[in-house]
């Protein structure tokens, strides 16, 4: 297993584990690697500092443990959302409006929205949340 520091077009930096470098290239080429902050699929490897053992190693281990726990919770959240909500894809903003204004039945939905669509929903006081979606990997 190998960990890479990755960066999206909005300069969000995050770590991701892969079986090997080829697994990263394959998944990234298919658009399976996404930014957990904004969902961007245009991902590149970021510069990585060398891993040098220091007395701060314990704090680094604690950070890795916290990251692993957070990642696990995000996977569980994704599972619950997929189990209990209707996927509406790129029609998310449109469908959220229809539900909000009573044009269709009230139900839980999930899908994709651009930053501009999300801002428009906020301006209309339409309740929604953005979740940092953790993609499934084959590694």
C-alpha positions as CSV (number, residue, x, y, z in Angstrom):
1,X,0.0,0.0,0.0
2,X,1.1,3.5,-0.7
3,X,-0.2,6.9,0.4
4,X,-0.2,9.9,-1.9
5,X,-0.8,13.6,-1.1
6,X,-3.3,14.7,-3.7
7,X,-4.5,18.1,-4.8
8,X,-7.7,19.2,-6.6
9,X,-8.1,22.3,-8.9
10,X,-9.2,24.3,-5.8
11,X,-6.0,23.4,-4.1
12,X,-7.6,21.2,-1.4
13,X,-4.8,18.8,-0.4
14,X,-5.8,15.3,1.0
15,X,-4.2,11.9,1.4
16,X,-5.4,8.7,-0.2
17,X,-4.1,5.1,0.0
18,X,-3.7,2.9,-3.1
19,X,-2.4,-0.6,-3.7
20,X,0.4,0.9,-5.9
21,X,1.2,3.8,-8.1
22,X,-0.5,2.1,-11.1
23,X,-3.8,1.7,-9.1
24,X,-3.8,5.5,-8.5
25,X,-3.2,6.2,-12.2
26,X,-5.9,3.8,-13.2
27,X,-8.5,5.1,-10.8
28,X,-7.6,8.7,-11.4
29,X,-7.8,8.2,-15.2
30,X,-11.3,6.8,-14.8
31,X,-12.4,9.8,-12.6
32,X,-12.8,7.6,-9.5
33,X,-10.5,9.8,-7.4
34,X,-12.4,12.8,-6.0
35,X,-11.7,15.6,-3.6
36,X,-13.4,14.9,-0.3
37,X,-13.9,18.6,0.3
38,X,-15.5,19.7,-3.0
39,X,-16.0,16.6,-5.1
40,X,-13.6,17.7,-7.9
41,X,-12.5,14.9,-10.1
42,X,-9.5,16.7,-11.6
43,X,-6.9,15.4,-9.2
44,X,-3.1,15.5,-9.3
45,X,-0.3,14.3,-7.0
46,X,0.9,17.0,-4.7
47,X,4.4,17.5,-3.5
48,X,5.1,15.2,-0.5
49,X,7.5,15.9,2.3
50,X,9.7,12.9,3.1
51,X,8.6,10.9,6.1
52,X,11.3,11.4,8.7
53,X,10.9,9.9,12.2
54,X,10.9,12.5,14.9
55,X,9.8,12.7,18.5
56,X,6.4,13.9,17.1
57,X,5.8,10.4,15.7
58,X,3.1,9.7,18.3
59,X,1.2,12.8,17.3
60,X,1.5,11.7,13.6
61,X,0.2,8.2,14.6
62,X,-2.7,9.8,16.4
63,X,-3.5,11.9,13.4
64,X,-3.5,8.9,11.1
65,X,-5.8,7.1,13.6
66,X,-8.2,10.1,13.6
67,X,-8.1,10.2,9.8
68,X,-8.9,6.5,9.6
69,X,-11.8,6.9,12.0
70,X,-13.2,9.9,10.1
71,X,-12.8,8.1,6.8
72,X,-14.7,5.1,8.2
73,X,-17.5,7.4,9.4
74,X,-17.7,9.0,6.0
75,X,-18.0,5.6,4.3
76,X,-20.8,4.7,6.8
77,X,-22.5,8.0,6.1
78,X,-22.4,7.3,2.4
79,X,-23.9,3.8,2.9
80,X,-26.8,5.3,5.0
81,X,-27.4,8.0,2.4
82,X,-27.5,5.5,-0.5
83,X,-29.7,3.2,1.5
84,X,-32.3,5.9,2.7
85,X,-32.3,8.5,-0.1
86,X,-33.3,8.7,-3.8
87,X,-30.4,9.4,-6.1
88,X,-31.3,12.2,-8.5
89,X,-27.8,12.8,-10.0
90,X,-27.2,16.1,-11.7
91,X,-30.8,17.1,-11.2
92,X,-30.2,17.6,-7.4
93,X,-30.7,21.4,-7.4
94,X,-33.8,21.2,-9.5
95,X,-35.3,18.4,-7.5
96,X,-34.5,20.1,-4.2
97,X,-36.4,23.2,-5.4
98,X,-39.4,21.1,-6.5
99,X,-39.5,19.5,-3.0
100,X,-39.0,22.8,-1.2
101,X,-41.8,24.6,-3.1
102,X,-44.2,21.6,-2.8
103,X,-44.2,20.7,-6.5
104,X,-43.4,17.1,-5.7
105,X,-43.6,14.8,-2.8
106,X,-41.2,15.4,0.1
107,X,-38.5,12.8,0.3
108,X,-34.8,12.5,1.0
109,X,-32.6,12.9,-2.1
110,X,-28.9,13.1,-3.0
111,X,-27.0,13.9,-6.1
112,X,-24.5,16.4,-7.5
113,X,-24.6,20.2,-7.6
114,X,-22.1,22.7,-8.8
115,X,-20.8,25.4,-6.5
116,X,-23.0,27.9,-8.3
117,X,-26.1,25.7,-7.9
118,X,-25.4,25.2,-4.2
119,X,-25.0,28.9,-3.7
120,X,-28.3,29.5,-5.4
121,X,-30.0,27.0,-3.1
122,X,-28.5,28.8,-0.1
123,X,-29.8,32.1,-1.4
124,X,-33.3,30.6,-1.7
125,X,-33.0,29.2,1.9
126,X,-33.5,25.7,0.6
127,X,-32.1,23.3,3.2
128,X,-29.4,20.9,2.0
129,X,-26.0,19.7,3.1
130,X,-22.8,19.0,1.2
131,X,-21.1,15.9,2.3
132,X,-17.5,15.1,1.5
133,X,-18.1,12.0,-0.6
134,X,-15.5,9.3,-0.1
135,X,-15.2,7.3,-3.3
136,X,-15.0,3.5,-3.3
137,X,-11.6,2.2,-4.3
138,X,-10.4,-1.2,-5.5
139,X,-7.3,-1.0,-3.3
